[in-house]
Amino acid sequence: DLSLLRFISAELTRGYFLEHNEAKYTERRERVYTCMRIPKELEKLMFFGIFLCLDAFLYVFTLLPLRVFLAMFRFITLPCYGLRDRRLLQPAQVCDMLKGVILVICYFMMHYVDYSMMYHLIRGQSVIKLYIIYNMLEVADRLISSFGQDILDALYWTATEPKERKRAHIGVIPHFFMAVLYVFLHAILIMVQATTLNVAFNSHNKSLLTIMMSNNFVEIKGSVFKKFEKNNLFQMSNSDIKERFTNYVLLLIVCLRNMEQFSWNPDHFWVLFPDVCMVVASEIAVDIVKHAFITKFNDITADVYSEYRASLAFDLVSSRQKNAYTDYSDSVSRRMGFIPLPLAVLLIRVVTSSIKVQGVLAYVCVVLFYCGLISLKVLNSIVLLGKSCQYVKEAKMEEKLFNPVLTATPGKPAGKQQGTFKSTQGISTDENGSTSVTNQPVHQKENMPSLLVTSNSDQFLTTPDGEEKDISQDGSELKHRSAKKDLLEIDRFTICGNRID
C-alpha cells in the first residue's frame, strides 16, 4: 500500500553503501590528493627552472665577456701558432664573438631611446588604454620570442657552417643585421613593458596595477578547459617558468628606476615592497590554480612534474658532455623560450643610467661587484649541475647520456652508422683523424630527432601514468601517439606556451 507516510519513512531510513563503487570513490580521493600535491611539485619545478634561467642570464654578464676576450686573444695571437688549423676560431668562439658584438651594438643603440620620455608618454594614457597596451605587449613578446631564437640560431649556424658546402644562405652579414635588429626591438618591447608596470606602481589609486594583476586570472579561463597531454603541459610549464623569471627582472628594473627618482632612499623601497609581493603572489597563485585544474581535468598525476624536472636536468647534463652540440644557455633558451640577450641589454642600460660611477672607489666597487657576480654564477652552476645529476639518476636516465639512440643516416647501413656515431652527435672527424667537438651536424633537419636532447628523453616523458597500452594497436592509434611524441622534438617557444591538437 502506497502512502505519503510510507514514502517519507522510506526517504528517512533509506541507506546506501559507498563500498559498492569503491573504485570510483578511490579515484576521486586520489584526485583530491593530487590537487593537494600540485603546489609542492609545481614549485619544485619552478624553483629549479628559475635557477636555470638565472644561470643563463648571469652567463651573459660574467662568463661571456671572458670567453669573448679569450676568443679575441686567440684571433690576435693566431700568427704565433701558424695556420695548422683550418679554422681561425672554433665554432663556439665564433658564437661567443657574435653574442658579444650584438650585445655591445644594441647597448649603444639603446642610448637613443629616452626612458623618461617613454614613461611620461605612457603615463598620460588612460587606464583602459594602458591595460590594452599591456596585453598587446605580452602577445608581442611571445611572438617575437618564438621567432628570435630561430634568427639567432640561423646566425650561429651560418657563421660556423663548413665552408666546403654549397652556399645555401644569404650570408653572415644579413643574418647578423637581422639578429641585431631583433635584439634591439625585443629590448625596446621589454622596456615598454617595464615602463607600463612602473606607471602602474606609481599610480595613486593602484587601479591599473589591480587590472594588470587580474589579467593573470583571465589566463586560467583560457587554459584549464582545454585538453592537455603531458607534452603540452611540459611546454606550458616551461612557458610559466620563463614568464615568472622575466617578471622578476621587470620588477627589479621598476625598483631601480623608482629608487633612482627618490635618491636611493631606503624608506621608499618599503613603500614599493607590498606591491612587489602582491604581483609575485598573484603570479604564484594563478600558476598553482591553473596547473591544479589542468591536471585534474586531464587525469595527470603530480609525479609528472618530477619527470619535467628530470628532463630539464637532462638538458643541462647533456650540454656539459664533450660531444654537446649546443651551449647550455642556448639549450635553456630553446627549451623555455627565454632569450637572455634583449633582457640583458635592457638591464645594462637601466643600471648604467641609474647608477653613476665616479672616482676610484666607485670603480673598485664595480670590480668587486663583478667578482661577486662571477662567484654567484659559478656557485649556481655547481649546485645546478649536482642537482641535475641527482635528478637524472633518480629518473634512471643515465644510460641515455652514455648510450644514445643511434639512427641510421639515409644512404648508409646501420653498421657504418655506428662507426660514425660521433658525427651524429655534433663531432666530425677531419682528414688527420682528429675530432672537432664543436662542429655542427650536416643535415640539421633530417637528424634533428636524433640530435635534440629532448628526443633522448621522449620515451621517459611520454610514458603514461598507469599501465602502458598494448603496442599492437591499430595504425591510426600508433600514428596518433607518434604525433604526440613529436611535440617534444620542437624545442622552440610556442605562441601560447603549449601546442594543442
C-alpha positions in Angstrom: 0.0 0.0 0.0 1.5 3.3 -1.1 1.0 6.3 1.1 2.7 9.6 1.8 3.7 8.4 5.3 5.4 5.3 3.9 7.2 7.4 1.3 8.6 9.8 3.9 9.6 6.9 6.1 11.5 5.3 3.2 13.3 8.5 2.4 14.3 9.0 6.1 15.6 5.4 6.5 17.0 4.7 3.1 20.6 3.6 3.2 23.4 3.0 0.6 26.9 1.6 0.6 29.8 3.5 -0.9 31.9 0.4 -0.9 29.8 -1.0 -3.7 31.6 1.6 -6.0 34.9 1.5 -4.3 37.0 2.2 -7.5 35.1 5.4 -8.3 35.4 6.9 -4.8 39.1 5.9 -4.5 39.8 7.7 -7.8 38.0 10.8 -6.5 40.0 10.7 -3.3 43.2 10.4 -5.3 42.3 13.4 -7.3 41.9 15.4 -4.2 45.4 14.3 -3.0 46.8 15.1 -6.4 45.4 18.7 -6.2 47.0 19.0 -2.8 50.4 17.8 -4.1 50.4 20.1 -7.1 51.6 23.3 -5.3 54.6 21.5 -3.9 55.6 19.6 -7.0 55.0 22.6 -9.3 57.1 25.0 -7.1 59.9 22.4 -7.1 59.9 22.6 -10.9 59.6 26.4 -10.9 62.4 26.7 -8.4 64.7 24.6 -10.5 63.7 26.2 -13.7 64.1 29.8 -12.4 67.7 29.0 -11.3 68.3 27.6 -14.8 67.2 30.9 -16.3 69.3 32.8 -13.7 72.3 30.7 -14.7 71.8 31.5 -18.4 71.1 35.2 -17.5 74.3 35.5 -15.4 76.3 33.9 -18.1 75.8 37.0 -20.3 77.3 39.2 -17.7 80.1 37.0 -16.3 81.5 34.2 -18.5 80.5 35.6 -21.9 82.8 38.7 -21.7 85.7 36.4 -20.6 85.0 34.0 -23.4 84.9 36.8 -25.9 88.2 38.1 -24.5 89.8 34.6 -24.9 88.5 34.4 -28.5 89.9 37.8 -29.3 93.2 36.8 -27.8 93.3 33.7 -29.9 92.5 35.7 -33.0 95.2 38.2 -32.4 97.9 35.7 -31.5 97.0 33.3 -34.4 100.1 34.1 -36.4 102.2 32.9 -33.5 100.6 29.4 -33.8 100.7 29.2 -37.6 97.9 28.0 -39.8 97.9 24.4 -38.7 94.2 24.5 -38.1 91.9 25.3 -41.0 89.7 27.3 -38.6 90.7 30.7 -37.4 88.3 30.3 -34.5 86.4 27.4 -33.1 82.6 27.5 -33.7 81.9 28.1 -30.0 84.3 31.0 -30.1 82.6 32.4 -33.2 79.2 32.2 -31.5 80.6 34.0 -28.4 82.1 36.7 -30.5 78.8 37.2 -32.3 76.9 37.4 -29.0 79.4 39.9 -27.6 79.2 42.2 -30.7 75.4 42.1 -30.7 75.3 42.9 -27.0 77.6 45.9 -27.4 75.9 47.3 -30.6 72.4 47.0 -29.1 73.6 48.6 -25.9 74.8 51.7 -27.7 71.6 51.8 -29.8 69.5 51.8 -26.6 71.1 55.1 -25.7 69.0 56.7 -28.4 65.8 55.6 -26.6 64.7 58.0 -24.0 63.2 56.2 -21.0 61.9 59.3 -19.3 60.0 60.4 -22.4 58.5 57.0 -22.8 57.4 57.0 -19.1 55.6 60.3 -19.4 54.1 59.3 -22.7 52.6 56.1 -21.2 51.6 57.8 -18.0 49.4 60.2 -20.0 47.3 57.4 -21.4 44.0 56.3 -19.8 43.8 53.2 -17.6 41.8 51.1 -20.1 44.2 52.0 -22.9 47.2 51.0 -20.8 45.5 47.7 -20.0 45.1 47.0 -23.7 48.6 48.1 -24.4 50.0 45.7 -21.7 48.0 42.8 -23.2 49.3 43.6 -26.6 52.9 43.7 -25.3 52.5 40.2 -23.7 51.3 38.7 -27.0 54.0 40.5 -29.0 56.7 39.3 -26.5 55.6 35.7 -27.1 55.5 36.1 -30.8 58.9 37.8 -31.1 60.5 35.3 -28.7 59.3 32.4 -30.8 61.0 33.9 -33.9 64.0 35.4 -32.2 65.8 32.2 -31.2 65.4 31.0 -34.8 67.1 34.2 -36.0 70.0 33.7 -33.6 70.4 30.0 -34.4 70.4 30.8 -38.1 73.2 33.3 -37.5 75.3 30.9 -35.4 74.9 28.1 -38.0 75.6 30.4 -41.0 78.7 31.7 -39.3 80.1 28.2 -38.3 78.8 26.1 -41.2 81.6 24.2 -43.0 82.7 26.3 -46.0 83.2 23.5 -48.4 79.5 23.1 -48.7 77.3 24.6 -51.4 76.2 28.0 -50.4 72.5 27.8 -49.4 72.1 31.0 -47.4 72.0 34.8 -47.8 75.3 35.4 -46.0 76.6 36.0 -42.5 76.2 39.8 -42.6 72.5 39.9 -43.5 71.9 37.3 -40.7 73.9 39.5 -38.3 71.9 42.6 -39.1 68.7 40.6 -38.6 69.9 39.4 -35.2 70.9 43.0 -34.1 67.5 44.3 -35.2 65.7 41.5 -33.4 67.6 42.1 -30.1 67.1 45.8 -30.3 63.4 45.6 -31.0 62.9 43.0 -28.3 64.8 45.1 -25.8 62.5 48.1 -26.6 59.4 45.9 -26.2 60.6 44.8 -22.8 61.4 48.4 -21.9 57.8 49.4 -22.7 56.5 46.5 -20.5 58.7 47.7 -17.7 57.6 51.3 -18.1 53.9 50.3 -18.1 54.5 48.3 -14.9 56.3 51.3 -13.4 53.4 53.5 -14.2 51.0 51.0 -12.5 53.2 51.1 -9.4 53.3 54.8 -9.3 49.6 55.4 -9.9 47.8 56.9 -6.9 44.7 54.6 -6.7 46.6 51.4 -7.9 43.7 50.7 -10.2 46.0 49.9 -13.2 48.1 47.5 -11.0 44.9 45.8 -9.9 43.7 45.4 -13.5 47.0 44.1 -14.7 47.1 41.5 -11.9 43.5 40.4 -12.7 44.8 39.8 -16.2 46.7 36.8 -14.9 43.4 35.2 -13.7 42.0 35.5 -17.2 44.8 33.2 -18.2 43.1 30.4 -16.1 39.9 30.6 -18.3 41.9 30.3 -21.5 43.8 27.2 -20.4 42.1 25.0 -17.9 39.2 23.9 -20.1 41.4 22.7 -22.9 42.6 19.2 -23.5 46.3 18.7 -22.4 48.7 15.9 -22.9 51.8 15.5 -20.8 53.9 17.0 -23.6 51.6 20.1 -23.9 51.7 20.6 -20.1 55.5 20.4 -20.2 55.7 23.2 -22.7 53.2 25.3 -20.7 55.3 24.7 -17.6 58.4 25.9 -19.4 56.5 29.0 -20.5 55.4 29.7 -17.0 59.0 29.4 -15.7 60.2 31.9 -18.4 57.3 34.3 -17.6 57.9 34.2 -13.9 61.6 34.9 -14.2 61.0 37.7 -16.7 58.6 39.3 -14.3 61.2 39.2 -11.6 63.7 41.1 -13.8 61.0 43.6 -14.7 60.2 44.2 -11.0 64.0 44.7 -10.5 64.0 47.3 -13.2 61.0 49.1 -11.8 62.6 49.2 -8.3 65.8 50.6 -9.7 64.1 53.3 -11.6 61.9 54.3 -8.6 64.9 54.2 -6.2 66.8 56.5 -8.5 64.0 59.0 -8.6 64.0 59.1 -4.8 67.8 59.4 -4.5 68.2 55.8 -3.3 66.2 56.5 -0.1 65.7 53.0 1.5 62.4 54.1 3.0 60.8 54.3 -0.5 61.7 50.6 -1.1 59.4 49.6 1.7 56.7 51.6 0.0 57.2 49.5 -3.1 57.7 46.2 -1.3 53.9 45.4 -0.7 53.1 46.0 -4.4 56.0 43.8 -5.4 54.8 41.0 -3.1 51.3 41.4 -4.4 52.4 40.9 -8.0 54.6 37.9 -7.2 51.9 36.3 -5.0 49.2 36.7 -7.7 51.6 35.1 -10.3 52.2 32.1 -8.0 48.5 31.7 -7.1 47.5 31.8 -10.8 50.1 29.1 -11.7 49.0 26.8 -8.9 45.3 27.1 -9.7 45.9 26.7 -13.4 48.1 23.6 -13.1 45.9 22.0 -10.4 42.8 22.1 -12.6 44.7 21.1 -15.8 46.0 18.0 -14.1 42.5 17.3 -12.6 40.6 17.6 -15.9 43.2 15.6 -17.9 43.9 12.8 -15.3 47.6 13.7 -15.0 49.3 12.8 -11.8 51.5 15.2 -9.8 54.6 12.9 -10.4 54.7 14.3 -13.9 56.5 17.5 -12.6 59.4 15.4 -11.4 59.7 14.0 -14.9 59.7 17.5 -16.3 62.4 18.5 -13.8 64.4 15.4 -14.8 64.1 16.4 -18.5 65.4 19.9 -17.8 68.2 18.4 -15.7 69.0 16.0 -18.6 69.4 19.0 -20.9 71.8 20.6 -18.6 73.9 17.5 -18.0 73.9 16.7 -21.8 75.2 20.2 -22.6 78.2 19.5 -20.3 79.4 16.5 -22.3 82.3 16.6 -24.7 80.0 15.8 -27.6 77.5 18.5 -26.8 76.1 20.3 -29.8 75.0 23.5 -28.1 75.8 25.7 -25.1 73.6 25.1 -22.0 72.4 28.7 -22.1 71.2 28.3 -25.6 69.6 25.0 -24.6 67.6 26.8 -21.9 66.6 29.4 -24.4 65.3 26.8 -26.9 63.5 24.8 -24.2 61.8 27.7 -22.3 61.8 30.4 -24.9 63.9 32.6 -22.6 66.4 34.6 -24.6 68.7 36.5 -22.2 70.3 38.9 -24.7 67.5 41.5 -25.0 66.8 41.4 -21.3 70.5 41.8 -20.5 70.8 44.8 -22.9 67.9 46.5 -21.1 69.2 45.8 -17.6 72.6 47.1 -18.5 71.0 50.2 -20.0 68.9 50.8 -16.9 71.8 50.2 -14.4 74.3 52.4 -16.2 71.7 55.2 -16.4 70.6 54.9 -12.8 74.0 54.4 -11.1 76.7 56.9 -11.7 80.3 55.6 -11.4 82.7 58.4 -10.4 86.0 58.1 -8.6 88.5 55.3 -7.9 86.5 53.9 -5.1 83.4 53.5 -7.3 85.4 51.6 -9.9 86.8 49.3 -7.2 83.2 48.6 -6.1 82.3 47.8 -9.7 85.2 45.3 -9.9 84.2 43.7 -6.6 80.6 43.5 -7.7 81.7 41.8 -10.9 83.7 39.3 -9.0 80.7 38.7 -6.8 78.6 38.0 -9.9 81.2 35.5 -11.2 81.2 33.8 -7.8 77.4 33.6 -7.8 77.4 32.3 -11.3 80.0 29.6 -10.5 78.2 28.6 -7.3 74.9 28.4 -9.0 76.3 26.3 -11.9 77.9 23.9 -9.5 74.7 23.4 -7.4 72.6 23.1 -10.5 74.9 20.5 -12.0 74.9 18.5 -8.8 71.2 18.6 -8.5 70.8 17.8 -12.2 72.9 14.7 -11.9 70.8 13.7 -8.9 67.5 14.1 -10.8 68.8 12.3 -13.8 70.0 9.4 -11.6 66.7 9.3 -9.8 64.9 9.1 -13.1 67.2 6.3 -14.3 68.2 8.3 -17.4 72.0 7.8 -17.1 72.1 5.2 -19.9 70.6 7.8 -22.3 73.7 10.0 -21.6 76.2 7.4 -22.4 74.3 5.2 -24.8 72.3 7.5 -27.1 69.9 6.0 -29.6 71.7 5.5 -32.9 69.7 6.3 -36.1 70.9 5.2 -39.5 71.7 8.0 -41.9 69.8 7.7 -45.3 72.1 6.0 -47.8 74.3 4.4 -45.1 73.9 1.0 -43.5 73.3 0.8 -39.7 76.7 -0.8 -39.1 78.5 2.0 -40.7 76.4 4.5 -38.8 77.7 3.1 -35.5 81.2 3.7 -36.7 80.4 7.3 -37.5 78.5 7.9 -34.2 80.4 11.0 -33.3 79.3 12.8 -36.4 75.7 12.4 -35.4 76.4 14.0 -32.0 78.0 17.1 -33.4 81.6 15.7 -33.6 83.2 15.4 -37.0 86.4 13.8 -37.9 88.8 15.7 -40.2 91.4 14.3 -42.6 94.0 13.7 -40.0 91.7 11.6 -37.8 91.4 14.3 -35.1 87.9 15.1 -33.8 86.3 18.6 -33.6 83.9 18.8 -30.7 82.1 21.8 -31.8 81.2 21.1 -35.4 77.5 21.2 -36.4 75.6 18.3 -37.9 75.5 18.1 -41.7 71.8 17.7 -42.3 70.2 19.5 -39.4 66.6 18.9 -40.2 66.9 15.3 -41.1 69.0 14.4 -38.0 67.1 16.7 -35.6 65.2 14.0 -33.8 68.5 12.2 -33.1 70.4 15.3 -32.1 68.0 17.1 -29.8 68.2 16.3 -26.2 64.5 16.0 -26.0 64.5 13.1 -28.4 66.6 11.1 -26.0 64.1 11.6 -23.2 60.9 11.3 -25.3 60.3 7.8 -24.0 60.7 9.0 -20.5 58.3 11.9 -20.9 55.7 10.2 -22.9 55.3 7.2 -20.6 51.7 7.1 -19.3 51.0 7.3 -15.6 49.2 4.0 -15.5 49.6 0.8 -17.5 51.1 1.2 -20.9 48.7 0.5 -23.8 49.4 -2.6 -25.8 52.0 -1.9 -28.5 50.0 -3.9 -31.1 47.3 -1.3 -31.6 45.9 -0.3 -35.0 47.8 2.0 -37.3 45.7 5.1 -36.6 46.4 4.9 -32.8 50.1 4.5 -33.4 50.1 7.5 -35.7 48.2 9.5 -33.1 50.7 8.6 -30.4 53.7 9.4 -32.6 52.2 12.8 -33.3 52.1 13.4 -29.5 55.6 12.3 -29.1 56.9 14.7 -31.8 55.8 17.7 -29.7 58.9 17.4 -27.5 61.1 17.4 -30.6 60.2 21.0 -31.2 62.3 23.0 -28.7 61.3 26.4 -29.6 58.8 28.5 -27.7 55.3 28.4 -29.0 52.8 31.2 -29.1 50.7 30.2 -26.1 53.2 28.1 -24.3 51.6 24.9 -25.5 50.6 23.1 -28.6 47.0 21.8 -28.8 45.9 19.4 -31.5 
